[in-house]
Amino acid sequence: MSEPSRGLGKDLCGRVHALTGAECYLPDTHYPRPHQALSGDSWHDGLCTRCAGSGLHADTLCPSCNGTAFEPLTLPETYQPG
């Protein structure tokens, strides 16, 4: 059985929050809007500064991103996307 093809705008983001494990259910085209979980939680994230996106630090699971390669960001209240 063949796997369905992925396509921009058709697939869900699926990004996982590094601390809570919540998964983003928005379409993969939602950027730069924040990620959104079914629970109502939302977050911004960026490439993990400790493991540089590898998910590993000192040959173990990265403690900052829990292996997701992305860490949550705290944006200033004055942040304006775009």
KAMO-V423086 format. One record per pair of residues at least 12 apart in sequence whose ideal C-beta (glycine too) atoms are under 10 Angstrom apart, sorted by the first residue. I is the first residue (numbers start at 1). GAP is how many residues later the second one is. D is the distance in whole Angstrom. If there is no record, write none. Layout:
i=I gap=GAP d=D
i=I gap=GAP d=D
This chain:
i=6 gap=22 d=9
i=7 gap=21 d=9
i=8 gap=19 d=9
i=8 gap=20 d=7
i=8 gap=21 d=6
i=9 gap=18 d=6
i=9 gap=19 d=7
i=9 gap=20 d=5
i=10 gap=17 d=8
i=10 gap=18 d=8
i=10 gap=19 d=9
i=11 gap=16 d=7
i=11 gap=17 d=5
i=11 gap=18 d=9
i=12 gap=12 d=7
i=12 gap=13 d=6
i=12 gap=14 d=7
i=12 gap=15 d=6
i=12 gap=16 d=6
i=12 gap=18 d=9
i=13 gap=12 d=7
i=13 gap=13 d=5
i=13 gap=14 d=7
i=13 gap=15 d=5
i=13 gap=16 d=9
i=13 gap=17 d=6
i=13 gap=18 d=8
i=13 gap=22 d=6
i=13 gap=23 d=9
i=14 gap=12 d=9
i=14 gap=14 d=8
i=14 gap=21 d=10
i=15 gap=13 d=9
i=15 gap=15 d=10
i=15 gap=16 d=10
i=15 gap=20 d=5
i=15 gap=22 d=10
i=15 gap=28 d=9
i=15 gap=30 d=7
i=15 gap=53 d=8
i=15 gap=54 d=10
i=15 gap=55 d=7
i=16 gap=19 d=9
i=16 gap=21 d=9
i=16 gap=29 d=9
i=16 gap=49 d=9
i=16 gap=50 d=8
i=16 gap=51 d=9
i=16 gap=52 d=5
i=16 gap=53 d=10
i=16 gap=54 d=8
i=17 gap=18 d=7
i=17 gap=20 d=7
i=17 gap=24 d=7
i=17 gap=25 d=10
i=17 gap=26 d=6
i=17 gap=28 d=7
i=17 gap=48 d=10
i=17 gap=49 d=9
i=17 gap=51 d=8
i=17 gap=53 d=9
i=17 gap=54 d=10
i=17 gap=55 d=6
i=18 gap=25 d=9
i=18 gap=27 d=7
i=18 gap=30 d=8
i=18 gap=44 d=9
i=18 gap=45 d=10
i=18 gap=46 d=7
i=18 gap=47 d=4
i=18 gap=48 d=5
i=18 gap=49 d=9
i=18 gap=50 d=5
i=18 gap=51 d=9
i=18 gap=52 d=6
i=18 gap=53 d=5
i=18 gap=54 d=6
i=19 gap=24 d=9
i=19 gap=45 d=9
i=19 gap=46 d=9
i=19 gap=47 d=7
i=19 gap=49 d=10
i=19 gap=52 d=9
i=19 gap=53 d=6
i=20 gap=17 d=8
i=20 gap=19 d=9
i=20 gap=21 d=7
i=20 gap=23 d=9
i=20 gap=46 d=10
i=20 gap=52 d=9
i=21 gap=16 d=9
i=21 gap=45 d=8
i=21 gap=47 d=9
i=22 gap=13 d=8
i=22 gap=14 d=9
i=22 gap=15 d=4
i=22 gap=16 d=8
i=22 gap=17 d=6
i=22 gap=18 d=10
i=22 gap=19 d=6
i=22 gap=20 d=9
i=22 gap=21 d=8
i=23 gap=12 d=9
i=23 gap=13 d=10
i=23 gap=14 d=6
i=23 gap=15 d=8
i=23 gap=16 d=10
i=24 gap=12 d=6
i=24 gap=13 d=6
i=24 gap=14 d=9
i=24 gap=17 d=10
i=24 gap=18 d=9
i=24 gap=19 d=8
i=24 gap=21 d=9
i=25 gap=12 d=7
i=25 gap=13 d=6
i=25 gap=14 d=10
i=26 gap=16 d=9
i=31 gap=13 d=10
i=31 gap=50 d=9
i=32 gap=12 d=8
i=32 gap=47 d=10
i=32 gap=48 d=10
i=32 gap=49 d=4
i=32 gap=50 d=6
i=33 gap=48 d=7
i=33 gap=49 d=10
i=34 gap=39 d=10
i=34 gap=41 d=9
i=34 gap=47 d=9
i=35 gap=35 d=9
i=35 gap=37 d=9
i=43 gap=27 d=10
i=43 gap=29 d=5
i=43 gap=30 d=8
i=43 gap=31 d=9
i=43 gap=32 d=10
i=44 gap=26 d=10
i=44 gap=28 d=7
i=44 gap=29 d=5
i=44 gap=30 d=8
i=44 gap=31 d=6
i=44 gap=35 d=8
i=44 gap=37 d=9
i=45 gap=20 d=9
i=45 gap=23 d=8
i=45 gap=24 d=9
i=45 gap=25 d=4
i=45 gap=26 d=6
i=45 gap=27 d=5
i=45 gap=28 d=6
i=46 gap=19 d=10
i=46 gap=24 d=6
i=46 gap=25 d=7
i=46 gap=26 d=8
i=46 gap=27 d=5
i=46 gap=29 d=10
i=47 gap=18 d=9
i=47 gap=22 d=7
i=47 gap=23 d=6
i=47 gap=24 d=8
i=48 gap=14 d=6
i=48 gap=16 d=5
i=48 gap=17 d=4
i=48 gap=18 d=9
i=48 gap=19 d=9
i=48 gap=20 d=8
i=48 gap=21 d=6
i=48 gap=22 d=6
i=48 gap=23 d=5
i=49 gap=15 d=7
i=49 gap=16 d=9
i=49 gap=22 d=7
i=49 gap=24 d=10
i=50 gap=12 d=6
i=50 gap=13 d=7
i=50 gap=14 d=4
i=50 gap=15 d=7
i=50 gap=21 d=8
i=51 gap=12 d=9
i=51 gap=13 d=7
i=51 gap=14 d=6
i=51 gap=16 d=8
i=51 gap=17 d=10
i=51 gap=18 d=7
i=51 gap=20 d=9
i=52 gap=17 d=9
i=53 gap=12 d=8
i=53 gap=15 d=9
i=53 gap=16 d=4
i=53 gap=17 d=7
i=53 gap=18 d=10
i=54 gap=13 d=9
i=54 gap=15 d=7
i=55 gap=12 d=4
i=55 gap=13 d=7
i=55 gap=14 d=5
i=55 gap=15 d=9
i=56 gap=13 d=9
